[in-house]
Amino acid sequence: MKKVLIIEDNEDNLYMLQFILEKNSYEVISARTGTLGYEMALNEKLDFILMDIQLPDINGMDVTRKIRASKIGNSIPIIAVTSYAMTGDRERALEAGCTGYIEKPINPETVMDEIHAIVN
């Protein structure tokens, strides 16, 4: 079973993503802060990470940079999942090291297609 880390502080978004992923046969673990997410990313064998950008302690772009600078480097796809949708936000997330970018609100009917398009 593929394992996914969701780093998301919003309970509703976390619940929805977790529900959709588990329904599609993924094992899901989660972190509500960037610090905990970073630690989990280093210590778990993951297939990919869904990264919120607005987190309560460290923003998701900084967490992504820390992961990319760590021992795991670019070995795990990181998908930014964010309500940041201003001009240039997608590019900034990709420059920080994200593999892909999905805008909130998430469409439950298409999010798995979006994820598969990025990680496959």
N, C-alpha and C positions, 0 to 999 in steps of 0.2 A: 504494500500500500504506500502511495506517495504521501510525503509529509510536508505540510505547509505551516509557516509561521505567519500569523497576522499580527502586525503591530498597529494597534488602533485603540484610541481612548474612548471613542463614542460607543456606548453599549449597544445601541440599535444597529449601527453599522457593523459592529463586530458580530452580533447575533446573526444578522442576515448573511454576511459572508461565510460565517462558520456553517450555517444551515445549508447553504448552496454547495459549499465544498464537500461537506460530509455526505450530502445526497449524491454527489458525484464520486464517491468512494475515496476521498482524501482524508488522511488523519490530520487534524488541525490542533495546533497549539497556539496560544496567544499571549501577548504582552500588552499592557496598557500604557507603558512608558517607553521612551526611546532607550533609556539605560538598561532596563530589563530586556527589551528586545535585542539589543546589541549582545548582551551576555548569552541569551538563548541562541542567537544566530551562530555564535562561536562554539557553543557546546552541544548543539543538536545536529543530526544529519538531516538536512532539509533538501527538498526539491526546488522550492522557491519561497520567496517572502513577499507578502503584500504589506506595503509600507504607507501608513498615513503620513502626511507631511506636517500637519499641525498636531503636535504632541505636547503634553503638559510640561515636560522637562527639557528635552533636546528635540529640535525639529527633525523631521524625517530625512531631510537632505543631509544634515550633519551625521545622523546615524548611518545613512548610506555611505557617506565618505569614510566613516570609521570602519565600517565593515569592509569596504574596498581596500583600505590600508592595512587590514589585519591579515592574519595567516590564511584566511579563506579567500581573500582577494576577490576575483571575479568568478569564482566557481559556482556561485548561486545566483540565479536570476532574481532581481528585486524589481517589483512592480509598484510604482507610486500610485496610490489610490487616494485622490484628493479632490477637494472642492475648489482648489486653486485653479482657475480657468482663465486667467488673464493672459494677454499676449506675452509670450516668452516663458510662461511658467513650465510648460512641457519641456522646453529646451533646457531650462535651468535644472529640472529634475534629471534629465538625461545626462547633462554635464556633471552632475553630482555623482553619477554612477548608476542611476536606475536603468534597467533594461527596457522598461516600457512604462506607460502612463495610462491610467484609466480615470476618467472624470466621475465625480459624484454629482448628482445622485446616481447610484449604481442601478443599472437595469437588470433585474434578476433573470430575465429571459435571454440576455445576450452576454452576461459577464463571463460565463465559462468559455464562450467562443473567443472573447477578447483575451482572456488569460491564456488559452491554448495557442492563440496566434502569436503571443509574445514568448512563451516558454518553449514552444516546439520548433 
